[in-house]
Amino acid sequence: MRYAVLGTGVVGRTIAAKLASLGHEVAVGTRDPKATLARTEPDGMGNPPFSVWHGEHPGVRVEAFADAGAFGEAVVNTTAGLASLDALGAVGAQALDGKVLIDIANPLDFSRGMPPSLDPVNTDSLGERIQRAFPGARVVKTLNTMNTQVMVDPSRVPGAHNVFLSGDDEDAKKAVAALLVSFGWPRSSIVDLGDITSARGVEMMLPVWLRLMAALGHTDFNFHIQGA
């Protein structure tokens, strides 16, 4: 299958590499491919420049957002949450129409420093905003409640733990659940929370996650819902 992964940060890189390792065709979408590949400095999180990662994954295409979106049969949004609507707008509603759009982003607002707040929050969510902005897309919110390495390798966290799905389209959620199983998630670990409004809940788990990271001093942890 052909996937467009929007975003060149560590989440986008990790998801793109996993998809490619499973035999999928992958295009990473960015605003300016030439500028992205020309950067030589580490990113804001200290990760090596994207060109180093791409040199290790030469089979992954690097395209402008619109070209990546046109290429992908499904789209994965890993962009910074406050920039997600702009990035998806660059792809265009027509290119997204009918496609499964997997939203992993969180609407983290760093304008007041650390820890970040959420925008939107409580009565709305980024997942819902994306669905409203692109009504022809089949938006599924998932994987946003954990570290990127755990997303693609759940065995990093010992024992049972959970991943959540939110979305209005039942067939789209089934397709995303099958993808999660291919990532190594047991079906018993996947919890369908219901329609896209339930994305409010999983996005609001991020403040808890950030404080757990600070308290534990690492990111190899996840949420386990006893009885799920």
N, C-alpha and C positions, 0 to 999 in steps of 0.2 A: 504494500500500500504506500501511497505517497503522502508524506506529512510535511506541512509547513510549520516550523517552530519559530514563533515571533519573539525576538529578544536574544541578545548575545551574551548576557550575564551568565553566572554560574548555573542557574536553573536551566536556562535555555541550552547551554552546552551539555549539561548532564542528561537532559531529556533527549536531545538530538543524538548524542552518542549511544544512548540505550536503544533508541529506535533503530539506528543504523546497525547496531550489533545484532538486532533481531531480524535483519534482512529487509527492513523498510527503506524506501527511497526518502531522503530527507533534504529539505531546503531550509536553511536558517534565514529568517527575514530580519533586515536591519534598515535603518533610514538611508544610510549611504554606505554601500558595500565597500567602495574604494577607501573611504576614510576609516571604516572599521578595520579593514585589513592592514592599513598603513600605520595604525597605532603601535607604538613600541613601549609605552609605559604600562605598568600594572593598572588595573581598574581601581575604583574607589575602595574595594574590599581587599586589595592587595593581590588579587589573582593575576596570573600572567596575561599579557595582551591576547586578544582573540586570535591573532595570527598564529600564535604558538599552538593554541588548541587546534586550530584548523589544519596546521601542518601535521598534526597527529591523526586527523580525521579528514583526509583529502577527498574522500568520497562524498562528503556532505557539501551540498551546494550552498553558496552564499549569495543571496539575492536581495534586491530592494523589497520592501514590504509587499508592494502590489504584485511583483513577479512571484514571490514566494507563495502568496495567497492563491494566485492563479494556478500554480504548480500543485499545491496540496489538495488531496481528496479530503483531508481533514486538517484542521488548524489547531495548534496549541499556543495559547497566549501565556508567555512567561515574562512579558514586559513589566516594568515598574507600574504598579497599579494606577498611579495618578497619570500615567502616560498611555494607558492601555486603549482608551477610546480613540486617541489620536492615531495610534499605530494601526488599530483595526480600521479606522477611517481611511488610512492610506491604502489598505488592502482593498476596501470598497465593498459596499453592501452586495453588489451583484456577484462578486467573487466568493462571498461567504454564503450566499443563498443556498439553502438545502444541505450545507455541510455541517458535520459535527464540529463544534468549537469548544475545545477543552480549555477551561479557564483555570489556571493555577495561580494567578496573580493575587496579591493582597493590596488593598488601598491604603498603604502606609504613608502617613504624612509626617515628614521630618522637619516641617517648617518651624516647629518650636523645640527642636533638639531631640535628645534621647530621653526616655524611650519614645518612639513615634506614637502618634494617635492614628485613628482611622477616619477616613473621609471617602465615602459615606459610612454611616454606622447606624445601628439600631433599627431605623424605619426604612432602610434601603441598603443595598449592597452593590459592590462592583459587578457581581454576576448578573444582578437584575438590570443594572444600567446597560451592560453589554447586550442583554437580551432585548431590551426596549429599543436600543439604538440600531440593532440589526435583527429585526423580527423574523427574517427568513433563515437565520442561523439557528442551529440546534445546540444551544449552550448547555454545557455540563460543567459544574464547578466540582473540582476534586483536587486532591494532593496538596492543598495549600496549608495544611495544618502540621507540616513536618519539615525537617531538613531535606534538602535536595538529594542527598545521598541515600536517605531512607526511602524516598519516593521510588527509586529504581532498584533498591536492594533492601527490602524489609527485614531480611535476616540480620541486619546490623543491630536490630533491637531484639533482645531475647524474648521468647514467649509470645503470647497472643497480643495483638494490638490492631487498631482499626484505621481504615481509610473511608472517607465519606463521599457520597454522590448527591448532588442537587441539580435538578433540571426538570423542565416541563415535558420533554420528549422521552417516552419510555424506551423506544428503540435506540435512541442515542445513548441513554444510560446503559443499556445492555451492551452496546458496542464498546463503551468506555470501560465497563466492568471487565469485558474480555481482554482489553488491552492491559488493565491492571493485573489480571491473572498472568499474562505473559511477562509482566515485570517481576513476578514472583509473589504476588499477593494471593493468599488463599481466598477462595470465594466466601468462606465464612467470616473473613475479616472485613468484607465490604458492606457498609451500611448505607442503604438508600434512605436519605432523609426526606425525600419528597420533592416538591416543585422548586423552582428557582428561588422563591422567597426564602427557602431554608439556607441559602447561601449567607444570609445575614448571620446565622449562628456560627457557621464555621469560620467566617471572617473575623467574628468577635472572639474567636479562640486565640487569635494571634497575640493580644496583650498578655494572656496567660502563658503562651508558649515562650515569649520573649523573657518573661520573668523566671520561668523554669530554666531556660538556658543560662541566665545569669546565676541562678542559685546552684545549678548542677555543675556548671563549668564546662559543659560539652553539649553536643547536639544530637547524640545518638540515643534519643528517647522518643516516645510517641504516646498518644492517648489510647487507653484500652477501656472499652465500655463493657463492664462485667454483665453478662447475660445477653450480649449482642449475638 
